[in-house]
Amino acid sequence: MGKKASKAINRLKSRASSKENILFTTPNSPTFQLNETKFTPTSSKPLDLPDGVTIVWLDAGANLRSSDADATKLMLDKIHLPVLTFDDVKNCLNALSTINNKKSRVFLIVSGKFSTPILSELNKLPAIDSVFIFCARPEQYEHLIIEYSPYVIDVFQEQESLQLSLEIELNNYHIRAPIFNFFTQKQSAIRDLTYDAASFLWFQLLQKVLMKIKYDASDMKQMINQCRQHYARNAQQQKFCVDMDEFEKTYKPSDAINWYTRQSFVYKLINAALRTEDIEALYIFRFYISDLCRQLTNEHKKLRIQHQKSPVLKLYRGCHMTLKELDKLRDTIGEMTSINGFISTSMQPWVADEFLSRDSHRGSDTQKVLWIIEADCRIDDIIFASITPYSEHPEEEEVIFNIGSAFRIVDVTLNKTSNIWHIKATATNAGSHAFSEYMKLLCHELNETSEKVIFGTLLIDMGKYVTAQRYFEDLIERCRDDNNHPDLPAFHYNLGLTYTFQGDLDSAEKNFREALVYQELVSSKQRDVVRTLNALGWVYQDNGELDEAIEFYKKAESICKEKLGSNDLANAQTYTYMGRYYLERQQYNESNTCYERTLKILHLHLPDRHQRLGIILSEMGDARRKQGEPEQALKLYQQAEAIFHDILPQHHPCMAYCWSGMGLVFLQLNNIEEAQRYHEKALKSYRHVLPPGHINISISEKNLKCTRYDHIIDSYLQVCSQV
């Protein structure tokens, strides 16, 4: 390399050794970002711990200071958190339409006057689970129960009957609302994941990672503080406050099952977090989840000894499911499914029958379901335990499956006599095998073996950048007294990625520099050095410093050729970034050559439906579009879109970036209607996954209004990982 390149690298090292380097200072308490609110572990600002359900009350008098309104609010606060009130339909609809997490559900209490306007919009409000009409003249609105079945539970005139129905439905919801994740044998293990499969693997990894982290008293203190702040907003739920005092004073790891069976505050909040896949909240409970997993493992060993003569247990679980959920299970007979959370079953069928005998008060779409599960005690990777010694109801002979447990669906049939669906399933360790395969291939791709690092990498792959940021910040904080921790370079590198995707280039550069200081000290980390040099070049390029960027890319290419080989997977990343550089310089031949080299290397190492192949095809589409070849560009974008559609969540930054390109190419082809359609899709996804104020959101908003290609803004930041 020339003097200019050496100068940039030396300046990098100089910065890394300056007083701003956190390696040689005492770092402040880590700052986490959640819903754009920053807080530290001891912050007074409460984390929004999930309840899984939000109650919404829509009534013209909901926000008035009247005895009726106050009494209703008091009743609602008493039975549930959180509660939102609205006094007009428009504002309520706007709020409900912003709830786009498929795991978050709304129980809507609506006045008779507003019932028809709100119910007519149900098809646009997927978050609504149940509707309760609360009015003075119920006879006028009873026809809506049938017309909008199964959503409308009933029409109520008295507060007492409304409260009773709400309590029943909330209790039923928590039992009937397991979230199923599916992993079919057709899917490749190596980051070729649908959202369900990604969640499936994530829960497999969650348990393993949480059990590897060492915890101390500060972890419990953080959890208790957040829970106190959560329930401090509702003085009616004093029971949980008493629970928390007792927990803080008396808890020890051997009490984990006992606290879970008591249906205490930890039971309520952890299960809500598991159902909604609220990773931030689950991480708050990390030490308790670890204790519970470990104690269940120990109890499983006891169960195995007790059932040596008949090791295959038949277990029962009663629940309610929708026809849509049952159809999905029928379509996956022979495949694996997992249920987010710790799954409760019983050795006694009458326990499940008793639950199913209760009236769910729901319409025809909700079905009674009896799960019949066979589980073999002899298989190490299937963890389930009898909690009878800890239960307040030992006669129920309750058995709990550990988090991330997998089941193979054997049969799904309707018993026409009882009108109860029977789901026969077998507990399987195939999930562990799929997880092991995924880990093996991912370790090869990333040159990484640490489960802690791979856990965060999976979060990044799923587009959960703020969550991954918080996760890696916390891991770095735990290493503050151990500058020689082997995973510290990877922690900083991945934290830098999260900042890059969010557009915080200064923080990204700082963390990449930290990573490079460590990596250059170890000869075995050359592949990591290449990745970090590329990432630094990416930061400089996004900041408009192209001359500096190419220095890093060429340095990375040189190291890769000399020490790893020209066809090493790390070089695919280098050529991708060089392709971006030449494209920005309008050196199209050089750009195309780099992208073709990337594609060749990726095909040598990765399956055909891999995320990185989709990313490079999308970027090749950019190149062809900018060269004035819109038809060829559209074909490349469509190939990328097809890959992303099969393997990524509905809202993912890679898909959004691809749609942005398609919007631009349709405008180039003068198809304004299609251009706007794709820009709308891209904007929706950007808003879903990127922080407010991100440049891609504002660019997408402007391009949506554009009707001429020569008026577009073509400066989107790359928000997809090529690592």
Secondary structure, DSSP 8 states (H G I E B T S, - for coil): --HHHHHHHHHHHHHHTSTT-GGGS------EEETTEEE-TT-SS------SEEEEEE-TTTTS--HHHHHHHHHHHHH-S-EEEESSHHHHHHHHHT---TT-EEEEEE-HHHHHHHHTTGGG-TTEEEEEEE-S-GGGTTHHHHHTTTTEEEEESSHHHHHHHHHHHHHHHHHH---EEEE-TTS-TTT---HHHHHHHHHHHHHHHHHHS---HHHHHHHHHHHHHHHTT-TT-HHHHHHHHHHHHH--GGGHHHHHHTT-HHHHHHHHHHHHT-HHHHHHTHHHHHHHHHHHHHHHHHHHHHTSSS-EEEEEEEEEEEHHHHHHHHHTTTSEEEESS-EEEES-HHHHHHHHTS-----TTEEEEEEEEEEETT-TT--EEE-GGG-S-GGG-EEEE-TT-EEEEEEEEEETTTTEEEEEEEEESHHHHHHHHHHHHHHHHHT---HHHHHHHHHHHTT-HHHHHHHHHHHHHHTTT-TT-TTHHHHHHHHHHHHHHHT-HHHHHHHHHHHHHHHTT-GGGHHHHHHHHHHHHHHHHHTT-HHHHHHHHHHHHHHHHHHT-TT-HHHHHHHHHHHHHHHHTT-HHHHHHHHHHHHHHHHHHS-TT-HHHHHHHHHHHHHHHHTT-HHHHHHHHHHHHHHHHHHS-SS-HHHHHHHHHHHHHHHHTT-HHHHHHHHHHHHHHHHHHS-TT-HHHHHHHHHHT--SGGG--------S---
